[in-house]
Amino acid sequence: MVESIPEQLKDAALRLSEDCDNEINRILRHKSVAFVTNPLDYAWEYHEQFIDKWSNFGAKTLLLGMNPGPYGMAQTGVPFGATAMARDVLHIEERQISTPPGAHPKRPIEGLSMERQEVSGTRFWSMLSTHYGSTEAIFSNIYVVNHCPLLILGETGRNVTPVDLPKSTIEPVLKACDRHLETVVEIMGIEAVIGVGNYAKKRAQSILNHVQIDSMWHPSPASPLANRNGGEDWRANAISKIP
């Protein structure tokens, strides 16, 4: 008997989580990295809800993020997972969660109770909710995955992205993430991938040759494009890319 789409996606996410866990010590040896944690481990019950609730609405377009931020997916297990968005738009329900071993002492894990809101995630899910009108309509059109699940932080708590690390350090993780992306595309019958930012677009282009690939601007407050015109230009760009 063939597993349902949610069950297949959960199996794939668990394999990705294990593959990434096996490489954490390698990443920690790099001088710019001080802390590495995996939301697919300690926040699995949140991520599982996201898959169970929203992966089976027939979406054929995948929005691909890069990796978690400390106030988003690191707290909620959900891509671009600002806590208010996770609760109010994605209907993720509270679960017991605690700061895992190896976490940055200045970046505690509070789960859905965290008051600080990730700007990227707030912009991202607010745009989708306003554009489509309902959460069900969002996921009838698009699904969302982060390429890499690991939260990687420097000594000060600065977010270290995969692109900040040398190939010799991060390549085994990226290969596992690429395999996971290919698997998600196959399971869901994805026909188009939109990278949220150029990095995600390039990762998709490097491994996928049978789907349409495009990109939208990243909603990060560090991006001048995302902040331009009070964010209106970013929203217009994003909406022009999604179905």
N, C-alpha and C positions, 0 to 999 in steps of 0.2 A: 504494500500500500504506500502510495506516494505521500510524503509529509505535506502539510499545508504550507503556504508561503511564510506565515509567521514562524512556524517551527523550523523551517529550513534557514530562515534568516537568523534565528537565535542560535542554531547550531553553528552557522558560519561566524557569528560574532564571538561565540565562545572559543572557537578555534583561533580567531584573530587575537583574542585576549591572551590566550596561552602562548601563542607565538611571540607576542610583544613582551610578555612577562619574562620570557627566556632571554631577552636582550637588554633588560633594564641595567644589569651590572655593567655591560659594555658601554651604554650611554653615560652612566655615572662616572666612568673613568675620564670623560672629556672635561677639560679644565673649565669650560663655561657652564657646566651642569652641576647642580648641587642636590636636586631633589627630582625624583620621577615617581609618579603614581599612575594608576590605571583605573579610571572610572568604570570600565566594564567589569572590574572586580568588585570594588566596594559599593558602587552604585548600580549593580546589576539589576536589582529589583525595579529601579526606575527605568533603565534602558529596556528591560523586558516589557514593561507596560507600554512604552513607546512603540515597540515592534508589534505587540499584540493588538493595540488599539488602532494603529494607523497604517500598517503595511499592506493591507488586503483590500484597498479601495480601487485598485486597477490602474494606478498611476504608471505612466510610461516615460516620464521625465524625472531624472535624478539630479538633485542639487547636491553638489559635492563640496563640503568644507575641508579645512586643512587639519586642525587638531584642536583640542579643548582649550578654553580659557579658564582661569582660576575661579571666575564668578559665574560661569555658564555650565558647560557640560561637566566640569569638575564637580559641580554641586548636584546636578540633576541627572547625569547620565544621558542627557539628550543633546543632540547637536544644536549649537547656538542656544543652549538651554538656560536663558535668564529665568530666574525662579518664578517671577510673576507670569511670564509667558508659559512656562511649563505647567503651572497650575491652571491658569485661566483659559489659555488657548488649547493646550494639548491635553488638559484634564488628567495630568499625572497626579496620582494620589500619594499622600505622605507615607513614608516607610521609615523604619528605624535605620539610621545611617550614622557612622562615626568616622572621625579622621583616621585614615589608615596609617600603618607604620610607614616611615619614610617620607611623610608629608612635610611641607615647609611649615615651620611654626607660626609664620606670619600669614599663612593661607589655610586656615582651618576649614574643615569640611562640615558645613552646617545643613546641607541638603536644602529642601524646599523652604526651610525657615530663614535662609539667608536674606537679609534685607537689601544688601547692595545688589544692584541690578547690572548685569552685563549689557553694555550699550549695544554691541553688535547683535546680540540675541534679541534685545528689545526691538531694534530696528527691523531685523529680519522677520520675526514672527508677526509683528504688528503690520508690516507691509503685506505679508501673505494673507493675514486675517482680513484686512480691509479690502484687499483686491478680490479675494474669492468669496467673502461673505460668511463662510462657515468653515469649521475645521474639517468637516466631511468633504466639503468642496475642495479645500486645499489638497487633501490627500487623494482625491479622485484625479488630480492633475499632476501633483509632484510628490516625490518622497525625498528624504534628506538623510545623508550619511556623511560623517567625517572620515576623511581618508585615514588619518592616524588617530587612535584613541588615547594616546599617552599625554598626560600633563607633564611637561618638562620645564623646570624652573631653575633659574640661576640663584646664586647666594642671596641676592637682594629680594628675590621673589619675582624677578622679571620673567615673563613668558619667553621661553626659548622654542622657536619653531623648528621643524625638521630642516628647513632651508638654511638655518643658522649653523648646522652641524656638518662636519666633513663626511664625505661618502663612506669612508671606512668605518665611521661610527654608526651612521644611521641606515646604511643600505640594507642590512638584514631586516630591519623593521619595515622599511619601505617596500621590500619585496613581499612581505607578509600582508601589508596593507593593499598592495596591488592585487594579490591573489584574492583578497576579500572583496575588493571592488569588482573584479571580474565575476566573482560568484554572485554578488548581489544583482549585477546586471543580468546574469543568466537566469537566476531564480525568478526575478520580477518581469522578465521580458522587456527590459528598458530599451527604449529607442533613441533617447537623447540624454546626454549628460551636460549639465551646465556647471562649470567650475565657479565657485564663489571666490573670485580672485584668480589671478593668472597661474599661481602655483598649482592649484587644484586642476585647472584646465590642462596644464602641461603633464601632470601625472596621468590624467585620463588619456591624453593623446599618445602617451608613451606605451600604452598597453591595449587600448581599445581601437579596433579598426573597422568595426561593423555598426557603430552608432554615430549619430550626429554629436559633435562636441562644440560647445561654445563657452563663454564666460560672462559673468556679470561682475560689477565692481564689488569689492568686499565692503561690508558695512562698518568696518572698524573705525572708531573715532580717531585713530592714528593716521587714517587716510584722508588727504585733502579732498579727494573726489567724493568720499562719503559725507563730508561735512559741508560741501559746497551748497550754497543757496538753502541753508537750514536743513539739508538732507533731502530736499525735494529732487535734486538732480539724481541722487542715488536711487531714490524710489522709482523715478522715471526710467532709469537705466535697467533696474531689476525687472520692472513690469514689462519692458520691451523684450525681455529675453525669455520669460516664462510662458507656458501655453495658456 
